[in-house]
Amino acid sequence: MEETNMDDCEHNRESEVAPALIAVHPTQKSVAVAVGSNLRVFNLQEGCSVSLVDNSGVHMHKDSIRAIQYGAEGKLFVSAGDDKLVKIWVTDSWRCISSVSSEKRVTAVAISNDGRFVSFADKFGVIYAVEIEGSLENQSLPNKKAVPILAHYCSIITSLEFSPDGRYIISADRDFKIRVSVFPEKPSDGAHEIQSFCLGHSEFVSCLAFICNQDSQQWYLLSGGGDSTVRLWDFTCGSLLDTCHVGETGLIQSKEGIDDRLLAVTDLCATPCGSLIAVAIQSLAGVMLLSCNLSAKSLHVARVVPIPGETFIPTSLAAASSSNQLWMVMGASTLCTSRSAPLACVKVLNGFYESNQDSVEQEARVLEDKDLPGSEQLLQTLQGSSFIEKDALSAAAEAVKTAMCNLLIKKQYPSENREFRKRGRNDKRVDKKK
């Protein structure tokens, strides 16, 4: 019996590994890392770790965190994941002011730019909204029930974003689609008006990001996916403007010998002006930088920045709008019992916001640990240890490959299992209530 349990444990470990996530305050006041059920926050202004206070009546996360995000002004922070909880934090005191329950595991979160709404998606493709009412100054909000506003019909939502002007909510899924929906004045009315679909990816869409043309003040959408592409969209009409095939540049295979099937784009992070885009790729030990010319509406690869002497495969990227630093994390969690905390490794790329391409070539470099803001104390807080042994780092890199591979690839179930799974479908339950 014990051997069987161990086999089950190993199977769950392979299929349920969650990648580490990173988020940075818009003005780089703080940085947050989520790995497993651990949420770790470091105050960059005061150079110390942050103690989280949860007075929401619900305990801290009990299962893997799958999504984290700061609000546009940095006043709010949201975390959510496999424990079916969406926790809303105020960042001045790092108190949890509300815990919203979801019927299913949460896969993505978004905060409207005005801080009025928090939206999240569950693993069955249903998207919900919660209105944040009243003052956020150290006041706990009632734990409100979320309102469903739209659904992708049993397709996992992989990324969720409000448009910068707040008019639309953009949702990407595992079935290659990006949907642009008009966000309703009253969420209870539902987001039934579809502005456009952005169709073109041939595999799952993994990440979304907005960039702005500073001359025209027009916003564009970037998307990355399992088809090894980064795509530029006019999202208001669903028009595909350009596609960059990151796996066809020759920069990756020649250096790494990586199989084309392991070149899924896993995260994107763009500079405010949109001239430079950082790309995390499933098996790339480093980060790829793309140059974007919004006047010509074109994308091309600028360079690949490796991490010297280490096996570092970023699982998440983040940057503050007021800084020239790109924050990266590599890490994975295991749902089976472990004696040590989940592993995370943090790196910072300096010179990320240089708009001049010659400067990018010369100045974009990965900082040594001793040069990081907060140095050893930051690493101790966010990584769980100020020093990570090479063997542990290599093991983490392998776990990351497994995590990213299993995270979004659509699973195929035997026909005899399909009826069983259908009985647990979210939409069927809604019909019964009606």
Salt bridges, closest charged atoms under 4 A:
GLU10 OE2 - ARG13 NH1 3.22
GLU16 OE1 - ARG66 NH2 3.97
GLU16 OE1 - ARG105 NH1 3.25
ASP54 OD2 - LYS87 NZ 2.90
GLU73 OE1 - LYS75 NZ 3.68
ASP82 OD2 - ARG66 NH2 3.08
ASP83 OD2 - HIS61 ND1 2.93
GLU103 OE2 - LYS433 NZ 3.38
GLU131 OE2 - ARG116 NE 3.06
GLU133 OE2 - LYS144 NZ 3.73
ASP173 OD2 - HIS152 ND1 2.77
ASP173 OD2 - LYS177 NZ 2.78
ASP175 OD1 - LYS410 NZ 2.97
ASP227 OD2 - HIS201 ND1 3.12
ASP227 OD2 - ARG231 NH2 3.26
ASP259 OD2 - ARG261 NH2 2.83
GLU310 OE2 - LYS347 NZ 3.08
GLU368 OE1 - LYS370 NZ 3.82
ASP369 OD1 - LYS347 NZ 3.24
ASP371 OD1 - LYS370 NZ 3.39
GLU398 OE2 - LYS401 NZ 3.53
GLU419 OE2 - LYS422 NZ 3.67
ASP427 OD2 - ARG425 NH2 2.41
